[in-house]
Amino acid sequence: LGTTPPTQTMDYHYDPITGAVPLQAVGGMLMVDLSQQEWGGAVYSGQTYLLTSMVIHGPAEHLIDNVRNPLEIQLVHRSMKNPAQQLTISIPISCAKPPPKPVKVRERKFIRRPWIGAGSAASSASSLSSGAPGPAPAPAPAPPPLPPPTTTTTTTTPYSVPRKIEAAFNADLQQFLLARPPFAEGQTVSVQLKSFDLSRLVETVGGKDQGAFFGYSGSQTSAPCLDSTMWFVRRNPLMASNGQVKALADALYKITNDFGSYRDIMPTNRRIVEVYRLQNVPLLSIPVENRLPWGSNPRTDSEMKAQTLAKLAKDEAENAANYIKDFESRLRSHQTAYAEALAKATPPPEDPEVVRRREEEKHLVSRVRSMLTGDANNASATVQQAFRGNRDAMNKEVQMINRQMSGALAPAPAPAPAAVGVR
């Protein structure tokens, strides 16, 4: 890819920036917020992306031929139709003698060059090679939390403005270095710019490989690391003087407690790296519909992120609810159909031998029941007959005893009167 001619183009245009802008130390990097005014943008795949910020990392987040440049400037753009979609133009910065890295900064594990055929290689941040085309970066976890910032707000080392007589002196970068850059998290320095033209960072007019960029679809390099960024990485670094690179690198190392402001490279997941030519056009057509409001009370990046994530969460919740509702309906339909099928099913014919045995058992039970019933009736009749005989005999004995007692208790008859003779 290092010598492959560009196969596609992308238009961009920036107006020169004049006036005071804030250079902030935020999230372990240096950032210039440019969202308060329209300074230009780029057109990619039919969508217009407006410039929102300029971010400086150190060391660089992209590796080119396994070389990590001392600095990287990223021009961050957002789609006018969908603020969650980003386009980032990345510009590696190099110098004749890069400053030494602190002990805490070490090259983390990465693969030498993009894979050709299967597997992994680059990242977003990415490892790009001058070899054959390979896959491009994939989304990855957010970088680890920043270490605690240094507690001091002053430094014992006096700051000196980089000298113009140094080799590869860059007049555009110098505008950010006329005062000491922020060196503590949360610190802000007001920078007075004068006709600062970002296109001179994107292209070195008449320079080697003018306008050639690696292009790939990847993820953001800062939280929440959404897989929603189109990257364009300048193929050859922008040169600056040793003093200019050291001034910015020193500030970034101080902000990050000597860990550096860059993200580990990630697997490519079969994404393709292509070569683009970025071309500066005199006028960029910006549609008026679906644009972000500017002026005295513009929407902030935080608001756009919050609204976008809220919409994504709402859509996912609705999709999940609809899926559960559909699943419940299908499950109920299946249960009803299964119950109806069971009700209509004809039982299989029984074995004749089983039927014969069941009938014999029923007949035998009936006979036993009849025998038991007859025996019970006979026993009952016998008992009743014996009881009646005993009762009659007892009645006779009682009557005889009554007669005997009546005779014994009757009074004796009176004696007959004597006969009296008549004279």
VOPAGU-2260 file (C-alpha; in pm, 1 decimal, decimal comma):
REM VOPAGU-2260
SITE   aa  ch    i         X         Y         Z
SITE  LEU   A    0       0,0       0,0       0,0
SITE  GLY   A    1     296,4     233,1      39,4
SITE  THR   A    2     335,6     278,9    -335,0
SITE  THR   A    3     -10,9     175,9    -456,9
SITE  PRO   A    4    -170,8     459,3    -655,1
SITE  PRO   A    5    -494,1     596,7    -505,9
SITE  THR   A    6    -804,5     429,2    -644,3
SITE  GLN   A    7   -1065,6     662,8    -495,4
SITE  THR   A    8   -1099,5    1029,1    -405,3
SITE  MET   A    9   -1262,4    1232,4    -130,1
SITE  ASP   A   10   -1335,2    1604,7    -138,1
SITE  TYR   A   11   -1271,0    1835,7     154,5
SITE  HIS   A   12   -1247,8    2206,9     220,9
SITE  TYR   A   13   -1158,1    2419,7     524,2
SITE  ASP   A   14   -1179,4    2793,5     574,7
SITE  PRO   A   15    -876,9    2958,7     738,2
SITE  ILE   A   16    -927,5    2994,7    1113,2
SITE  THR   A   17    -862,7    3333,1    1269,3
SITE  GLY   A   18    -923,1    3423,3    1631,3
SITE  ALA   A   19    -890,9    3271,5    1978,2
SITE  VAL   A   20    -958,7    2899,3    2021,8
SITE  PRO   A   21    -929,7    2690,8    2341,8
SITE  LEU   A   22    -653,1    2426,6    2352,3
SITE  GLN   A   23    -769,8    2185,3    2624,8
SITE  ALA   A   24    -610,9    1891,7    2804,0
SITE  VAL   A   25    -901,3    1648,5    2822,1
SITE  GLY   A   26    -912,5    1268,4    2834,1
SITE  GLY   A   27    -533,8    1240,7    2815,6
SITE  MET   A   28    -509,3    1432,5    2488,1
SITE  LEU   A   29    -493,5    1789,4    2358,9
SITE  MET   A   30    -812,7    1905,9    2189,7
SITE  VAL   A   31    -932,4    2216,1    2008,6
SITE  ASP   A   32   -1312,2    2249,5    2002,7
SITE  LEU   A   33   -1417,0    2378,8    1658,5
SITE  SER   A   34   -1789,3    2299,8    1684,1
SITE  GLN   A   35   -1898,9    2655,0    1760,4
SITE  GLN   A   36   -1861,2    2764,1    1399,5
SITE  GLU   A   37   -1860,5    2601,1    1056,2
SITE  TRP   A   38   -1497,1    2585,1     945,4
SITE  GLY   A   39   -1553,6    2328,4     670,8
SITE  GLY   A   40   -1563,6    1955,1     633,0
SITE  ALA   A   41   -1556,1    1662,7     390,7
SITE  VAL   A   42   -1792,9    1475,0     161,7
SITE  TYR   A   43   -1777,4    1095,6     166,0
SITE  SER   A   44   -2019,3     845,4      13,3
SITE  GLY   A   45   -2275,7    1116,5     -52,8
SITE  GLN   A   46   -2280,6    1246,2     306,9
SITE  THR   A   47   -2146,0    1575,3     434,8
SITE  TYR   A   48   -1930,5    1563,7     749,0
SITE  LEU   A   49   -1863,7    1889,3     934,3
SITE  LEU   A   50   -1544,1    1952,5    1128,5
SITE  THR   A   51   -1605,1    1951,4    1506,0
SITE  SER   A   52   -1261,7    1923,4    1670,8
SITE  MET   A   53    -888,6    1881,5    1627,8
SITE  VAL   A   54    -724,6    1626,0    1858,8
SITE  ILE   A   55    -352,3    1570,5    1922,0
SITE  HIS   A   56    -220,1    1233,1    2046,4
SITE  GLY   A   57     130,4    1140,5    2143,5
SITE  PRO   A   58     270,1     896,1    2048,0
SITE  ALA   A   59      69,9     830,8    1730,4
SITE  GLU   A   60    -223,5     589,4    1740,3
SITE  HIS   A   61    -150,5     439,7    1396,3
SITE  LEU   A   62     155,0     238,1    1305,1
SITE  ILE   A   63     284,8     269,2     947,8
SITE  ASP   A   64     531,9      -1,2     850,5
SITE  ASN   A   65     555,6     -74,5    1224,5
SITE  VAL   A   66     673,9     278,8    1295,3
SITE  ARG   A   67     488,1     475,6    1562,1
SITE  ASN   A   68     539,8     843,7    1492,2
SITE  PRO   A   69     586,1    1077,1    1790,1
SITE  LEU   A   70     258,4    1266,0    1730,6
SITE  GLU   A   71     -73,1    1232,8    1547,8
SITE  ILE   A   72    -327,2    1503,7    1472,6
SITE  GLN   A   73    -686,2    1390,5    1414,7
SITE  LEU   A   74    -945,6    1612,2    1246,9
SITE  VAL   A   75   -1279,2    1479,6    1374,0
SITE  HIS   A   76   -1594,3    1529,6    1163,2
SITE  ARG   A   77   -1957,1    1433,8    1226,2
SITE  SER   A   78   -2226,2    1350,6     975,5
SITE  MET   A   79   -2493,6    1615,2     936,7
SITE  LYS   A   80   -2764,6    1348,7     909,5
SITE  ASN   A   81   -2642,2    1121,5    1189,9
SITE  PRO   A   82   -2405,7    1275,7    1448,0
SITE  ALA   A   83   -2307,6     928,2    1568,8
SITE  GLN   A   84   -2130,8     869,1    1235,0
SITE  GLN   A   85   -1777,5    1009,7    1230,6
SITE  LEU   A   86   -1511,7    1075,0     971,2
SITE  THR   A   87   -1158,2    1130,8    1098,2
SITE  ILE   A   88    -862,4    1256,5     896,1
SITE  SER   A   89    -546,2    1143,2    1073,9
SITE  ILE   A   90    -212,2    1316,9    1020,4
SITE  PRO   A   91     101,5    1153,3    1166,8
SITE  ILE   A   92     370,3    1403,3    1271,9
SITE  SER   A   93     739,9    1322,1    1258,5
SITE  CYS   A   94    1074,0    1499,3    1291,0
SITE  ALA   A   95    1440,7    1435,1    1230,3
SITE  LYS   A   96    1509,8    1330,0    1589,9
SITE  PRO   A   97    1197,3    1218,1    1778,5
SITE  PRO   A   98    1207,6    1279,7    2154,4
SITE  PRO   A   99    1280,8     972,7    2370,1
SITE  LYS   A  100     977,8     797,4    2514,9
SITE  PRO   A  101     939,2     777,3    2892,5
SITE  VAL   A  102    1004,2     440,2    3057,2
SITE  LYS   A  103     630,3     382,4    3106,6
SITE  VAL   A  104     567,4     398,3    2732,2
SITE  ARG   A  105     639,1      65,0    2568,8
SITE  GLU   A  106     545,4     -87,4    2237,9
SITE  ARG   A  107     253,9    -314,8    2307,0
SITE  LYS   A  108     198,4    -635,2    2119,1
SITE  PHE   A  109     103,9    -591,7    1751,9
SITE  ILE   A  110     130,7    -783,1    1425,9
SITE  ARG   A  111     394,1    -672,7    1179,3
SITE  ARG   A  112     171,7    -615,2     877,5
SITE  PRO   A  113    -190,4    -654,1     767,6
SITE  TRP   A  114    -299,9   -1011,0     707,0
SITE  ILE   A  115    -336,8   -1123,4     348,3
SITE  GLY   A  116    -597,2   -1397,2     332,4
SITE  ALA   A  117    -729,0   -1464,6     683,9
SITE  GLY   A  118    -693,1   -1344,6    1036,1
SITE  SER   A  119    -602,5   -1015,4    1197,9
SITE  ALA   A  120    -359,7    -732,3    1180,5
SITE  ALA   A  121    -441,2    -364,9    1193,7
SITE  SER   A  122    -660,5    -164,0    1421,8
SITE  SER   A  123    -829,9     155,2    1495,9
SITE  ALA   A  124    -574,1     262,0    1614,4
SITE  SER   A  125    -420,3      54,6    1338,1
SITE  SER   A  126    -102,5    -103,1    1205,1
SITE  LEU   A  127     -71,2     -13,0     837,5
SITE  SER   A  128     183,7    -149,4     596,5
SITE  SER   A  129     327,5     -65,5     260,1
SITE  GLY   A  130     270,8    -426,1     150,6
SITE  ALA   A  131     -29,8    -577,5     -24,0
SITE  PRO   A  132    -381,7    -475,2      77,9
SITE  GLY   A  133    -503,8    -623,6     400,2
SITE  PRO   A  134    -799,3    -595,4     632,0
SITE  ALA   A  135    -873,4    -283,4     827,9
SITE  PRO   A  136    -955,2    -213,2    1186,8
SITE  ALA   A  137   -1240,2    -346,8    1396,8
SITE  PRO   A  138   -1416,7    -205,8    1701,9
SITE  ALA   A  139   -1243,3    -275,5    2027,0
SITE  PRO   A  140   -1278,5    -213,4    2397,9
SITE  ALA   A  141   -1219,9     133,6    2528,2
SITE  PRO   A  142    -866,9     214,1    2642,4
SITE  PRO   A  143    -791,4     167,9    3011,7
SITE  PRO   A  144    -865,6     455,2    3249,3
SITE  LEU   A  145    -606,2     728,1    3259,4
SITE  PRO   A  146    -361,1     715,7    3547,8
SITE  PRO   A  147    -401,0     983,4    3813,3
SITE  PRO   A  148    -270,4    1315,4    3681,8
SITE  THR   A  149      31,9    1474,3    3836,6
SITE  THR   A  150     -51,4    1680,8    4141,0
SITE  THR   A  151     163,2    1978,1    4048,6
SITE  THR   A  152      26,6    2253,0    3828,0
SITE  THR   A  153     362,5    2413,1    3761,4
SITE  THR   A  154     687,7    2279,2    3627,2
SITE  THR   A  155    1042,3    2360,2    3722,2
SITE  THR   A  156    1155,3    2335,7    3360,0
SITE  PRO   A  157    1112,7    2672,7    3188,7
SITE  TYR   A  158     928,3    2668,2    2859,4
SITE  SER   A  159    1095,2    2802,4    2550,0
SITE  VAL   A  160     916,8    2864,3    2221,3
SITE  PRO   A  161    1055,3    2640,1    1942,9
SITE  ARG   A  162    1295,3    2827,8    1720,8
SITE  LYS   A  163    1216,6    2907,8    1359,6
SITE  ILE   A  164    1569,2    2827,0    1245,6
SITE  GLU   A  165    1527,7    2456,0    1319,6
SITE  ALA   A  166    1504,2    2217,3    1026,2
SITE  ALA   A  167    1151,7    2125,8     908,0
SITE  PHE   A  168    1002,9    2414,4    1108,0
SITE  ASN   A  169     622,0    2414,8    1062,4
SITE  ALA   A  170     464,0    2759,0    1077,3
SITE  ASP   A  171     110,7    2621,3    1123,5
SITE  LEU   A  172     197,1    2410,2    1429,6
SITE  GLN   A  173     396,6    2698,7    1570,5
SITE  GLN   A  174      74,4    2893,4    1631,5
SITE  PHE   A  175     -13,7    2640,0    1904,6
SITE  LEU   A  176     330,4    2666,6    2064,0
SITE  LEU   A  177     374,4    3039,3    2119,8
SITE  ALA   A  178     269,9    2970,0    2481,0
SITE  ARG   A  179     319,9    2654,9    2686,0
SITE  PRO   A  180      58,7    2392,1    2588,9
SITE  PRO   A  181    -162,6    2254,9    2869,5
SITE  PHE   A  182      25,9    1995,0    3072,4
SITE  ALA   A  183    -233,4    1893,6    3335,9
SITE  GLU   A  184    -572,5    1727,3    3287,2
SITE  GLY   A  185    -847,9    1988,8    3267,6
SITE  GLN   A  186    -614,0    2276,3    3191,4
SITE  THR   A  187    -703,0    2512,7    2904,6
SITE  VAL   A  188    -485,9    2759,5    2714,2
SITE  SER   A  189    -628,0    3019,5    2476,9
SITE  VAL   A  190    -450,1    3008,3    2141,7
SITE  GLN   A  191    -466,5    3304,1    1905,5
SITE  LEU   A  192    -474,4    3175,3    1550,1
SITE  LYS   A  193    -407,7    3378,9    1237,9
SITE  SER   A  194    -517,2    3235,2     901,5
SITE  PHE   A  195    -463,5    2882,0    1025,1
SITE  ASP   A  196    -529,5    2660,3     721,0
SITE  LEU   A  197    -597,3    2295,1     806,7
SITE  SER   A  198    -553,2    2193,0     442,5
SITE  ARG   A  199    -177,9    2251,4     484,4
SITE  LEU   A  200    -181,1    1973,7     745,9
SITE  VAL   A  201    -381,0    1740,2     522,0
SITE  GLU   A  202    -163,8    1794,3     214,3
SITE  THR   A  203     191,4    1910,4     169,7
SITE  VAL   A  204     158,4    2091,1    -160,5
SITE  GLY   A  205     424,4    1967,4    -398,7
SITE  GLY   A  206     548,1    1723,6    -137,1
SITE  LYS   A  207     600,7    1351,0    -162,3
SITE  ASP   A  208     283,2    1152,7    -225,7
SITE  GLN   A  209      59,8    1459,7    -193,3
SITE  GLY   A  210    -291,9    1381,8     -72,2
SITE  ALA   A  211    -245,0    1000,6     -44,5
SITE  PHE   A  212    -428,1     844,7     250,2
SITE  PHE   A  213    -507,8     497,8     379,4
SITE  GLY   A  214    -884,7     461,1     415,0
SITE  TYR   A  215   -1073,1     206,2     622,8
SITE  SER   A  216   -1388,4     169,7     829,4
SITE  GLY   A  217   -1318,7     131,3    1200,6
SITE  SER   A  218   -1411,4     248,4    1548,2
SITE  GLN   A  219   -1355,3     551,6    1762,9
SITE  THR   A  220   -1036,6     551,6    1969,6
SITE  SER   A  221   -1202,0     708,8    2273,0
SITE  ALA   A  222   -1502,1     599,7    2477,2
SITE  PRO   A  223   -1758,7     471,1    2391,4
SITE  CYS   A  224   -1548,1     330,5    2100,3
SITE  LEU   A  225   -1847,9     287,6    1869,5
SITE  ASP   A  226   -1792,0     112,2    1538,7
SITE  SER   A  227   -1900,3     419,2    1345,2
SITE  THR   A  228   -1590,3     594,5    1210,8
SITE  MET   A  229   -1442,4     619,0     863,2
SITE  TRP   A  230   -1066,5     671,0     896,7
SITE  PHE   A  231    -832,2     843,3     651,9
SITE  VAL   A  232    -467,0     818,2     759,5
SITE  ARG   A  233    -205,2    1022,2     577,5
SITE  ARG   A  234      35,7     780,3     412,2
SITE  ASN   A  235     347,3     994,3     469,9
SITE  PRO   A  236     388,4    1191,1     792,3
SITE  LEU   A  237     383,0    1567,4     815,6
SITE  MET   A  238     728,7    1693,8     912,0
SITE  ALA   A  239     793,2    1939,7    1194,9
SITE  SER   A  240    1101,5    2055,9    1381,8
SITE  ASN   A  241    1249,0    1864,3    1672,5
SITE  GLY   A  242    1158,2    2143,4    1914,5
SITE  GLN   A  243     795,4    2160,4    1801,0
SITE  VAL   A  244     742,8    1784,8    1833,5
SITE  LYS   A  245     912,9    1778,8    2173,2
SITE  ALA   A  246     699,0    2063,7    2308,8
SITE  LEU   A  247     372,9    1885,6    2225,9
SITE  ALA   A  248     500,4    1540,0    2326,7
SITE  ASP   A  249     623,2    1668,1    2664,0
SITE  ALA   A  250     279,9    1818,9    2737,5
SITE  LEU   A  251     101,7    1493,0    2648,3
SITE  TYR   A  252     335,5    1283,7    2863,1
SITE  LYS   A  253     280,5    1518,0    3157,5
SITE  ILE   A  254     -98,2    1495,9    3113,9
SITE  THR   A  255     -87,1    1113,2    3113,0
SITE  ASN   A  256     174,2    1074,8    3386,9
SITE  ASP   A  257     428,8     952,5    3128,8
SITE  PHE   A  258     202,3     679,9    2987,3
SITE  GLY   A  259     136,0     849,2    2654,6
SITE  SER   A  260    -189,7     932,0    2479,0
SITE  TYR   A  261    -252,0     647,5    2236,7
SITE  ARG   A  262    -459,8     332,7    2203,0
SITE  ASP   A  263    -335,2     -21,8    2147,2
SITE  ILE   A  264    -374,9    -155,5    1795,3
SITE  MET   A  265    -658,0    -403,2    1743,5
SITE  PRO   A  266    -744,3    -697,8    1513,5
SITE  THR   A  267    -866,7    -606,8    1166,6
SITE  ASN   A  268   -1146,9    -862,6    1143,1
SITE  ARG   A  269   -1112,8    -891,8     764,8
SITE  ARG   A  270   -1170,6    -524,4     690,4
SITE  ILE   A  271   -1003,1    -384,6     382,3
SITE  VAL   A  272    -754,6     -94,2     366,2
SITE  GLU   A  273    -775,0     112,4      48,2
SITE  VAL   A  274    -574,4     405,7     -84,0
SITE  TYR   A  275    -756,0     738,1    -131,8
SITE  ARG   A  276    -655,4    1075,7    -265,6
SITE  LEU   A  277    -795,0    1363,8     -62,6
SITE  GLN   A  278    -847,2    1669,2    -278,7
SITE  ASN   A  279    -904,5    2021,6    -160,0
SITE  VAL   A  280   -1197,0    2176,8    -347,6
SITE  PRO   A  281   -1265,2    2552,6    -364,0
SITE  LEU   A  282   -1617,5    2518,2    -227,8
SITE  LEU   A  283   -1788,8    2245,4     -29,1
SITE  SER   A  284   -2161,9    2216,6     -87,1
SITE  ILE   A  285   -2333,6    2190,5     251,8
SITE  PRO   A  286   -2708,1    2111,5     241,6
SITE  VAL   A  287   -2927,7    2322,6     466,3
SITE  GLU   A  288   -3159,0    2040,8     575,4
SITE  ASN   A  289   -3079,0    1811,6     869,7
SITE  ARG   A  290   -2796,2    2032,7     985,5
SITE  LEU   A  291   -2684,1    2092,3    1340,8
SITE  PRO   A  292   -2786,5    2425,5    1493,2
SITE  TRP   A  293   -2501,0    2670,7    1540,0
SITE  GLY   A  294   -2487,9    3016,4    1693,7
SITE  SER   A  295   -2514,1    3132,5    2053,1
SITE  ASN   A  296   -2662,1    2806,3    2186,8
SITE  PRO   A  297   -2546,7    2515,8    1967,7
SITE  ARG   A  298   -2600,1    2150,4    2045,6
SITE  THR   A  299   -2291,4    2007,7    2210,3
SITE  ASP   A  300   -2115,0    1684,6    2128,9
SITE  SER   A  301   -2223,4    1545,2    2465,8
SITE  GLU   A  302   -2587,0    1618,9    2386,9
SITE  MET   A  303   -2558,5    1455,2    2045,7
SITE  LYS   A  304   -2393,3    1147,3    2195,4
SITE  ALA   A  305   -2658,6    1124,0    2466,1
SITE  GLN   A  306   -2943,9    1160,1    2216,9
SITE  THR   A  307   -2791,2     906,2    1981,2
SITE  LEU   A  308   -2727,3     649,1    2254,1
SITE  ALA   A  309   -3075,1     705,4    2395,1
SITE  LYS   A  310   -3229,5     643,1    2052,7
SITE  LEU   A  311   -3021,2     329,7    2008,6
SITE  ALA   A  312   -3129,1     204,6    2351,4
SITE  LYS   A  313   -3495,5     283,1    2273,5
SITE  ASP   A  314   -3476,3     101,3    1939,8
SITE  GLU   A  315   -3311,9    -202,4    2098,7
SITE  ALA   A  316   -3573,2    -211,1    2375,5
SITE  GLU   A  317   -3856,7    -191,1    2121,8
SITE  ASN   A  318   -3700,0    -464,6    1911,4
SITE  ALA   A  319   -3663,2    -687,1    2217,9
SITE  ALA   A  320   -4024,3    -623,5    2325,2
SITE  ASN   A  321   -4153,8    -701,0    1975,3
SITE  TYR   A  322   -3946,8   -1017,7    1962,5
SITE  ILE   A  323   -4081,9   -1139,1    2298,5
SITE  LYS   A  324   -4437,8   -1057,0    2190,9
SITE  ASP   A  325   -4395,5   -1246,5    1865,5
SITE  PHE   A  326   -4234,7   -1540,0    2043,8
SITE  GLU   A  327   -4522,0   -1553,7    2294,9
SITE  SER   A  328   -4777,0   -1551,6    2011,7
SITE  ARG   A  329   -4601,7   -1828,5    1822,6
SITE  LEU   A  330   -4565,8   -2037,2    2138,3
SITE  ARG   A  331   -4936,6   -2000,3    2216,5
SITE  SER   A  332   -5029,2   -2098,9    1859,7
SITE  HIS   A  333   -4809,2   -2406,2    1878,4
SITE  GLN   A  334   -4960,1   -2512,2    2210,7
SITE  THR   A  335   -5315,4   -2475,6    2073,4
SITE  ALA   A  336   -5232,9   -2673,4    1760,0
SITE  TYR   A  337   -5071,2   -2949,0    1966,5
SITE  ALA   A  338   -5377,3   -2977,3    2196,4
SITE  GLU   A  339   -5611,6   -2994,2    1896,8
SITE  ALA   A  340   -5399,0   -3263,8    1733,5
SITE  LEU   A  341   -5407,5   -3471,6    2051,3
SITE  ALA   A  342   -5787,7   -3438,8    2075,5
SITE  LYS   A  343   -5836,4   -3554,2    1714,2
SITE  ALA   A  344   -5597,1   -3845,1    1736,4
SITE  THR   A  345   -5756,4   -4199,2    1705,5
SITE  PRO   A  346   -5630,4   -4440,4    1972,5
SITE  PRO   A  347   -5448,2   -4742,9    1829,2
SITE  PRO   A  348   -5640,3   -5079,4    1814,5
SITE  GLU   A  349   -5601,2   -5298,9    2121,6
SITE  ASP   A  350   -5447,6   -5645,8    2120,9
SITE  PRO   A  351   -5728,4   -5911,0    2097,8
SITE  GLU   A  352   -5561,3   -6120,7    2364,7
SITE  VAL   A  353   -5570,3   -5823,7    2603,1
SITE  VAL   A  354   -5939,5   -5769,9    2525,1
SITE  ARG   A  355   -6017,8   -6143,3    2586,9
SITE  ARG   A  356   -5836,3   -6140,9    2920,4
SITE  ARG   A  357   -6013,1   -5825,6    3029,2
SITE  GLU   A  358   -6354,0   -5982,5    2946,8
SITE  GLU   A  359   -6266,4   -6302,1    3138,7
SITE  GLU   A  360   -6163,8   -6093,9    3436,4
SITE  LYS   A  361   -6492,9   -5901,0    3424,3
SITE  HIS   A  362   -6694,1   -6230,1    3403,1
SITE  LEU   A  363   -6501,2   -6386,0    3690,8
SITE  VAL   A  364   -6552,5   -6078,6    3905,2
SITE  SER   A  365   -6927,3   -6090,5    3827,9
SITE  ARG   A  366   -6951,7   -6457,6    3930,1
SITE  VAL   A  367   -6764,5   -6399,5    4252,2
SITE  ARG   A  368   -6984,1   -6099,8    4327,5
SITE  SER   A  369   -7304,2   -6313,0    4266,6
SITE  MET   A  370   -7176,3   -6594,9    4486,3
SITE  LEU   A  371   -7090,0   -6360,9    4766,3
SITE  THR   A  372   -7430,4   -6191,4    4738,2
SITE  GLY   A  373   -7617,1   -6530,0    4750,6
SITE  ASP   A  374   -7421,1   -6650,8    5049,3
SITE  ALA   A  375   -7492,3   -6329,0    5229,9
SITE  ASN   A  376   -7866,0   -6356,0    5156,0
SITE  ASN   A  377   -7880,7   -6723,0    5277,6
SITE  ALA   A  378   -7697,4   -6634,5    5595,8
SITE  SER   A  379   -7935,8   -6349,6    5658,7
SITE  ALA   A  380   -8244,1   -6570,9    5607,2
SITE  THR   A  381   -8108,7   -6842,9    5839,5
SITE  VAL   A  382   -8034,7   -6591,0    6109,7
SITE  GLN   A  383   -8380,8   -6436,6    6074,4
SITE  GLN   A  384   -8552,7   -6782,5    6089,6
SITE  ALA   A  385   -8357,2   -6885,3    6398,4
SITE  PHE   A  386   -8435,4   -6554,5    6559,8
SITE  ARG   A  387   -8810,4   -6597,7    6492,8
SITE  GLY   A  388   -8806,1   -6956,3    6636,6
SITE  ASN   A  389   -8629,6   -6840,9    6948,9
SITE  ARG   A  390   -8869,5   -6553,6    6983,0
SITE  ASP   A  391   -9178,4   -6782,0    6958,2
SITE  ALA   A  392   -9040,0   -7024,5    7217,1
SITE  MET   A  393   -8964,1   -6741,7    7452,8
SITE  ASN   A  394   -9315,5   -6604,0    7408,8
SITE  LYS   A  395   -9466,7   -6944,6    7499,0
SITE  GLU   A  396   -9251,8   -6976,1    7807,4
SITE  VAL   A  397   -9347,4   -6627,8    7915,9
SITE  GLN   A  398   -9718,4   -6704,4    7873,3
SITE  MET   A  399   -9689,9   -7028,1    8073,0
SITE  ILE   A  400   -9509,8   -6851,9    8352,8
SITE  ASN   A  401   -9775,3   -6583,9    8354,4
SITE  ARG   A  402  -10054,0   -6845,7    8389,8
SITE  GLN   A  403   -9873,6   -7021,5    8667,1
SITE  MET   A  404   -9825,7   -6701,8    8857,1
SITE  SER   A  405  -10190,4   -6604,8    8804,4
SITE  GLY   A  406  -10310,5   -6937,7    8953,8
SITE  ALA   A  407  -10087,4   -6910,4    9255,4
SITE  LEU   A  408  -10202,8   -6566,6    9340,7
SITE  ALA   A  409  -10588,5   -6633,7    9307,7
SITE  PRO   A  410  -10791,7   -6629,2    9655,1
SITE  ALA   A  411  -10924,6   -6955,4    9803,6
SITE  PRO   A  412  -11295,7   -7018,0    9746,7
SITE  ALA   A  413  -11535,4   -6941,2   10043,7
SITE  PRO   A  414  -11685,3   -7248,0   10237,0
SITE  ALA   A  415  -12034,5   -7338,5   10142,6
SITE  PRO   A  416  -12300,0   -7236,6   10405,2
SITE  ALA   A  417  -12452,4   -7507,0   10640,4
SITE  ALA   A  418  -12788,9   -7638,2   10559,7
SITE  VAL   A  419  -13060,0   -7525,0   10801,7
SITE  GLY   A  420  -13362,4   -7755,8   10853,6
SITE  VAL   A  421  -13711,4   -7615,5   10865,3
SITE  ARG   A  422  -13943,6   -7737,0   11136,8
